[in-house]
């Protein structure tokens, strides 16, 4: 399995390297107020990919923080079994009844 993983990594690297070598033409990106940026196409594509990933992670940040907080609160509360008793009380009762 480890060899298959490395083979897939190498194939992906070769495919991305080929993509980068085929798309090395200079492109001009024009922004507002007359600002222009000239860069190879592959650099522009990679830059906007990274920008999109960062913006997506920032968009999820609020949800992730809220869910972690909810999970921490849920773990702090005692757990109840089907009889309505907390798991801590159930072990105390079974120890005393012996």
C-alpha positions in Angstrom: 0.0 0.0 0.0 2.9 2.3 0.8 4.4 1.8 -2.7 1.0 2.6 -4.3 0.8 5.8 -2.3 4.3 6.9 -3.4 3.5 5.9 -7.0 0.4 8.1 -7.0 2.3 11.0 -5.5 5.0 10.7 -8.2 2.4 10.6 -10.9 0.6 13.6 -9.5 3.9 15.5 -9.3 4.8 14.7 -12.9 1.3 15.7 -14.1 1.5 19.0 -12.2 5.0 19.7 -13.5 3.9 19.0 -17.0 1.0 21.4 -16.5 3.3 24.1 -15.2 5.7 23.7 -18.1 2.9 23.9 -20.7 1.4 27.0 -19.2 4.4 29.3 -18.7 3.2 32.0 -21.1 3.2 35.5 -19.6 -0.3 36.9 -18.9 -1.3 40.3 -17.9 -3.9 40.7 -15.1 -5.5 44.1 -15.1 -7.0 45.5 -11.9 -8.8 48.7 -11.1 -7.1 52.1 -11.3 -4.8 51.0 -14.1 -2.8 48.5 -12.0 -1.4 45.6 -14.1 0.5 42.5 -13.1 2.4 40.4 -15.5 3.3 36.8 -14.5 3.4 33.3 -15.9 -0.1 31.8 -16.2 0.8 28.9 -13.9 1.8 31.3 -11.1 -1.4 33.3 -11.5 -3.5 30.1 -11.4 -1.6 28.8 -8.3 -1.9 32.2 -6.6 -5.7 32.3 -7.1 -6.0 28.7 -6.0 -4.2 29.5 -2.7 -6.3 32.6 -2.3 -9.5 30.6 -2.7 -8.4 28.0 -0.2 -7.6 30.6 2.4 -10.9 32.4 1.9 -12.8 29.1 2.1 -11.0 28.3 5.4 -11.8 31.7 6.8 -15.4 31.3 5.8 -15.5 28.0 7.8 -13.7 29.3 10.8 -16.8 30.6 12.6 -18.6 27.2 12.2 -15.5 25.2 13.3 -15.0 27.4 16.5 -18.7 27.1 17.4 -18.8 23.3 16.9 -15.6 22.9 19.0 -17.2 25.0 21.7 -20.4 22.9 21.6 -18.4 19.7 21.8 -16.4 20.9 24.8 -19.6 21.8 26.6 -21.2 18.5 25.7 -18.1 16.6 27.1 -18.2 18.6 30.3 -21.9 17.7 31.0 -22.5 14.3 32.7 -23.8 11.5 30.5 -27.2 9.9 31.1 -28.1 6.3 30.4 -31.6 5.1 29.4 -32.8 4.9 33.0 -32.3 8.7 33.4 -29.4 8.3 35.9 -26.0 9.7 35.1 -23.2 7.3 34.3 -21.3 8.5 37.4 -24.2 7.8 39.7 -24.8 4.4 38.2 -21.3 3.2 39.1 -21.7 4.6 42.6 -24.9 2.8 43.1 -23.6 -0.5 41.8 -20.5 -0.2 44.0 -22.7 0.3 47.2 -25.1 -2.4 46.4 -22.5 -5.2 46.4 
